[in-house]
Amino acid sequence: MSLLVIGSVAYDGIETPFGKTERILGGSATYISLTSSYFTDDVRLVGVVGHDFAKEYHDLLKSRDIDLEGLQKDESGKTFFWKGRYHYDLNNRDTLDTQLNVFEKFDPVIPDAWKNSKYVALGNIEPSLQSKVLEQVESPQLVVMDTMNFWIEGAPDALRETLKGVDMLVVNDSEARELTDEPNLIRAAEKIAQMGPEHLIIKKGEHGALLFSGGEIFSAPAYPVLDIFDPTGAGDTFMGGLLGWLSYTDDLTPLNMRRAVIFGSVMASFCVEQFGPERLKNLDVATIRGRYNEFK
Ligand code: AMP
């Protein structure tokens, strides 16, 4: 089934205790698309890059068969830039810089042929852009949204508005608490359900993820990775694995949603092994299935 992805396509500067890189491919939509491309061959990417976006990165997305008809190039500005620093506790990071650049005046237009998209990933980006994309999709089967503190604090009203049209929210524990002003995650989940999403996933970094759905809570551990180099993109990769599996199987039963959470965790476990999206460049289905079975 088709999977439409909107989110940031970015340059990232990353510092972890194990290394540093000034400028590497990043962005929520990049991670989601690369990851889901291992599950479905109909990934449609909506976003914008600036005049400085390297052909090498464009070619990388193309090499994974990601449809780039909705990826605009704005020659008048620079690509979105984000800089972050991690400490030994890799669950926490400091954002050092966020430059929206070409996203500031981005007006997403979905190609006509994409309006029938069945699965929609509203990756982390300004909530009003997420809404603009969603409005153009005719009758999606499942809309999944991610966001972060930057938007919870910076665009709270637009975020609440977008949430009304969302079926599943995927956030980390601190974001769930901040969004609801509620320290207890069970109560936070109840409050989020009242904002719109019927299903909720709360990610807890190396401690796994909780799926709240149909009045039940499913708790999945994270895959125990020995050498974590860089957690950047792990959340987006989780969403790519989750939606990749759901769009591939086109099955939204409770059991299959739980499997999707495990595929999300599996893909995130690959992502953190190398810098940026490096590890997502050359995976294969057998390796992914192997880790899924090990996980089971
Ligand atoms: P994650 O580690 O999964 O939370 O996502 C990391 C990615 O999010 C990086 O590649 C960044 O480029 C991107 N990112 C960081 N801040 C923002 C933001 N405010 N809006 C959209 N994307 C962002």
Residues whose N, C-alpha, C, O or C-beta is under 5 A from the ligand:
A	BS01	AMP	S8 A10 D12 G26 G27 S28 W82 N124 I125 F150 P231 T232 G233 A234 G235 D236
